[in-house]
Amino acid sequence: MATRPKRGSRNGIEWRTANDGRVSYRAVLNTKATGKWNGPWRTAQAEAKADRVKAQGEAAAGVRRKSSGETLRDAWETFYAGAKAGTIPDRTRKPYAESTLRGYERCWRLRVDAEFGAHKLDAIRHEDLQAFVDRMSAAGLSGGTIDNTIDPLRSIYRRALKRGTVAVNPTLDLDIPKSVGEPMRFASREEVAALLAALPDGERAFWATAFYGGLRRGELRALKWSSVKFSDAQHGPHIHVTQSWDDVGGDKAPKSASGVRRVPIVPMLAAALKAHKLATGRDGSDFVFGRTATEPFTSSTVRSRALRAWKRANEERAEELGRKLRDDERLEPITAHQCRHTCASMLIAAGCNAKALSVVLGHADIAITFNRYGHMMPGGEAEVGRLLGAYLASAPVAADAEVVAL
């Protein structure tokens, strides 16, 4: 009786027999358009046949092409060098921010290179990346970290797809766990006043600017006295935000063109800034909140000093009352970014419209403002009927209005 060969192929299906007698199958396709393509090994011949039918369909549709031979590592090195040099722009046709490229490089080095670097660029499939995502999630990585890890791959494949190097983008529609970010805390104006009052004089101006100006942390670090205008006949008192601060690159432009803006200085902020200016003796090109006139502050240091002050205030209040403070009596610490949310909430409560809010906060698109703060704006879904009814009821009715009988 004839024995089955260890390996063989027929009608585009290869098979191989293991030492234990198990047989596995894979589809093979070899055309001028696709070159030689081998599917994954399957335990069932029917699955291998289905792979071949799918591959033939993709070849006919132009989705499956002959491999360029370029590896993902080759594509990464080309992309990274071009992005660093400014010759490869981002999706908005602007140069990549240095901080973005540092994040890309870190994710590539720590996780992506070992996993896919040696693989052919056009051989990596959507299911390969999804399995990679699932492994990272099982290892306890947060949704944000996983999303950041996939980001350099998204940039590489967008570019490769436009240049015809690949026929499909495997990074699309990946099922990435939702990231649980920093809670969007909003302090009330009474909380703001209490938090500021508990701070030492030297710390109050920084937090007042974060609360009442809504500047980003990098913008606070880069802020110089030349940008603080206590009087301006045309625009009124304002902070002219023109720069942000990057730990590696130093002074840089804000996140977007909209980041260059004038932020009004309200009276309580003006008082805090003037006192701070008098106490520090700085002016002109000196940093407003720098650890020195020429060096920006260290975020962790500013945060630590504030936490100590708020903790001390809580302890003194508890000692004064002779009991443990209730939750509603305790000063709840806040971050600089939560101060930005608080500024937005106070602007909305004061009647600021969405467009003005977007401008003051420096959002690149008003859609960002609506997505982040729309739920706080008046006229929400629950109020629509009441507002429309009140508006219609307030319309004057002409005394000689003609009544038409239907």
N, C-alpha and C positions, 0 to 999 in steps of 0.2 A: 504494500500500500504506500502510495506516495506521501511524503511528509511536507507540511507547509514550509516554505522558505522562511529564513529569519527576517528578511526584508524583501519588499517587492512593491510594485506599483501597477495600477491598471485604471484606465479611464479617469486620470487626474486624481486618484486617491492612492497615497502611500500607506503601507502597513509595516509594522515591525512586531516581532514576537520576543517577549522577554524570557528570561531563563525559567521563570515559573510558569510559562505557557500562556500568559495573558497577552492579548493582541491589542495594539492601539493603532489609530488611524489619523491621518491628517490630509487636508486638501492641498493640492499643488496646482499652481497656475503659472503658465509661462507664455506670455505674449509680447509682442513688440512694444505695446503701450505700457505694460506693467513690469516687464522683465520677469525674472523668476521670483515667485512668491510662495512661501510655505505657510500654511495655517497652523494653528496650535494642535498638538496631539490630543486625540479624543479617545474615549473608551468604546464609543459606539460608532460604527461605520456611517450610520445615518446622520450623525452630527457632523462628521467630516464632509459628507456630501452636501449638507446644508451650508457649511462654510464655503464650499466651492461655488455653489449657486449664488450665494451672497457676493462673493468676490467677483464673479463674472458680471453680475449686475452693476457693481460699483465701477468695474472697468469700462463697461458700456456707457455709463453715465459720466465718465471722466473723473470720478471721485478717487479711484485707485490708479496710481501712476507708478512709473518706474522709479525706484528709489534713487535719490541723489547721492546716497552714500554718506551724507553729512550726519554726524552724531549730534546729540543734544548739546554735548560739551562744546563742540565746534561752534554751534549756533549761539551758545551763551557767550563764548569768548568774543565773537564778532559783535554781538549785541552790546555787551558791557563796554567794550573798548569804544564803540561808536557813541553810546549814550554818554560816556564820560567825556568824550571829545566834543560832544554837542552836535555831532553829525546825524545821530539817530534821535529824533524828537519823540515826545510822548503822544498820546492820542489827540491832544489839543494842538499839536504841531509846535509845542514849546519844549525847551530843553528840560530834561529830567532834573528834579531837585537833587542836590547832593545827598540829603538825608534819605530820599527814596532809593537811590542807588546803593547807599550803605546797607539799607534794609534788604534790598535784593541780594547783594553779595553775601550777606550773613546767612540768609535763608538757603541760598544755593550751596554755600560751603557746608553748612551744618546738616542739611537734610536732602537736598535734591541731587547733588552731584553723585553721591554714593549710590543712590537709588536708580538714576536714569542717565547719568552722564555719558556712559559708553554706548547707550542704545541709539539706534538710528532715529533721526528726528521724525521721519515719516512712519516709523514702525510703532511708535507709542500710541496706544489706543485710549479712548475715553474710559473704558473699563479698567485699564492699567492705572490711570490717575485716580479713578474712584476707589480702587483697592488701596492705593497709597493714602488717600484721604481717610479711609476707614481705619487703616493701621495707626495713623497719627492720632485719630480720635480715641481709639482703644488704649493708646499709650498715655492718655490723659492730657493731650495738648488742647488748648482752648480753641474755639471756633475762629477767634481773631488770629491766632498764631497759624492755624492751618490755612486760612485765607491768605495771609501774608506770604506763606510758603509757596502757594500756587501763583502769586502775583508775577514773579519773574517769568514763569512759564507762559502766562497769559500774554505778556509783552512779546516774548519770543515767537509764539505761534501766530499772533496777530500779524506780525511782520512777515513771517514765513508764508502765511496764507496769501497776503497781498502780492508777494513775489512769486507765487506759484511753486514754492519749494515743497509745500504740502497741499493736499487736496481738502483736508478737513482740519478743524481746530478741536483737538480732544479736550481742551480746557473748558469748553462751553457746557453749561447746565450740570456742573458737578454738584452733588448733594453734600454741602458743607454744613456742619452743625452751626446753629445760630450762636453768635458770640454774645455773652452776657457782659456788657461793658460797665463802666462807672455809672452809678445811678444818677439820673438827671435831677439832682436836687436843686430846689429853688428856695432860697432864704427869703423870709418876709422882710419888709423894710424895717420893722421893729427888731428882727434878728440881726439885720445888717448893722443897725446902730449899736446894738449890744456887743456884737463881735468886735466892732471897731473900737468901742470904748474900752474893751478889756486888753487891748494891745498896747505895748510901750510906744511912746511918742515916735521913736525911730522906725517903727514898723507900720504905723497907721496909714501913711500916704500910699504905700504899695498896695495894701488891701483895699483902700478907698478907690484907687484907680482901677483895680480889678472889678470891684463891685459896681462903681458908677460909670466906668468907661467901657467895660466889657472887652478889654484888650486880651489877645492871646498871650500865652506865657512867653513865646519868643519875641513878641512885640514889646512886652514889658521889659524884657532883658535888654532889648536894643534901644529903648527909649532914651533920648537925650534932651537936655533942657532947651536946645534950639528948636525942638518940635513942640514945646509947650507954649501956647500963646494965651496969655491971660487977658489980653485985649486985642481985638481985631475989628476994625470998623466994618469990614465987609462980611466976615463970617461969624463974628462974635467969639467969645473965649472958646478955645478948642485945642485938642491934641492932634497934630498933623502926623498921622501914622504913615511912615514911608519905608521903614525897615523892620526886619525881624532878625533873630539871632540864631545862628547854627553853631553847635559846639565845635565842629571841625572847620567850617568855612567862615565863621564869624558873621559880620554884617551881610545880610542878603535881602533881596526883595521879599515882600510878604507872599503868602501862599498863592495869590492870584492878583490880577490887575485891580480887582475890586478891593483888595486888601489895603491899597493906598487910599486913605480917606481922612476926613476930619471928624473927630469925635468930640461932641460938645462937652465943655467943662461946666458942670452944675456948681452952684455956690458951695455946697459942702465939700466937694472935691477940690475946688479952688482953694478953700481954706486949708485943707490938709496939705496940698502941694506947696502952697506958699510957706507954710510953717516948716515943711521939710527942706525947702530950698534955703531958707534962712538958717536952719540948723546945720546943714551940710556945707554951705558956702560954695556950692557948685553952680556952674552956669555954662552957657554956650554949648560946646561939644562934649561936655561931661555927661556921663551916664546919670540918669535921674536916680535909679535904684541900685547902681553898681556897688560891688563890694569895695571898689575904689572908684575914683573919677574916670579911670580908663579901663577898668575890668568889670564885666557884667556880673550880676549876682549869681550865686549857685542856688538852684531851685530848692534842693533838699535842705539847705541851711535856712532859707526864708521860711519854708514850711515847718521845720523843727522849732524855730523860735516862736512862731504863731501857736503851734500846738502846746508848747510849754505855757504860754500866756493864757490860753483858754482853759487849760487844766488848772492853773493856779487860781483863775477867777472862779471856777466851779468850787474848788476847795475852800476858798475864802467865803463864798456865799453859803456853803454848807455849814461852815463853822459859825457864821453869823446867825444862821437860823437854828443851829443846834440839832440838826437832823440831816439825814440823807436827802439829796435833792430829788424831786420827781423829774420824770423825763421832760415835762414841759417847762421846767425851771432851769434845766441844764443847758449850757452853751454847747451846741453841736458843732464840732470842727467842720471846716469846709475847705475844699481845694480851690486853686486858682481857676481851674476850668469850670467848676461849679459856680464860681463868682460870675463868670461870663453868662451862664444860664440865668443866674439871678438878675443880672443887668437886663437881659432880654425880657424876663418876666415883669420887671418894674417898668420898662419902656411900654410894654403892652398894656399894663394896668393904668399907665398915664395917658393912654389913648394914641400911642404911636402906631401909624399904619404899617402894613407889612413891607411896603417898599422902603420907607424910611428906616425901619428896623434892619432890613437887609443891608442897607448902605452903612449904617452905624456899625454893624457887626462885621462888615467886610466880607459878606458871603459872595461867592462867585456867581451864584444864580439864586433868584428869589425862591425857586423851588426848594432849595436847602432850608430857607427860613420857614416856609410852610410845612415842610416835612418834620422839622424839629420842634417848631413852636406853634403850629397851626391850631393844635388842640386847646391852646390857652387864649386864642383870639376870640373876641366877641362875635356873635353870629354863628355859633356852632350849630350842628344839626338839631339839637334839642331846642334851640332858640329861633330857628328859622321861621316857623309858623307864627310864633308870638310877635316877632319883629315885623314880619310882613303884615300881619293883621293890624298891629298898632299903626304902621305907616299908612295903610289904606284907610283906616278909621279917622286919621287926622287930616285927610284930604278935604279941602273946602268944597261945599256944594253950592252951585249958583242958585240964587233965589228964583230965577226965571227959567230953570232947567226944564226942558221939554220932556214930558213923560210919554213914551211910546208904548202903546198897548200891543201886546203880542197875541 
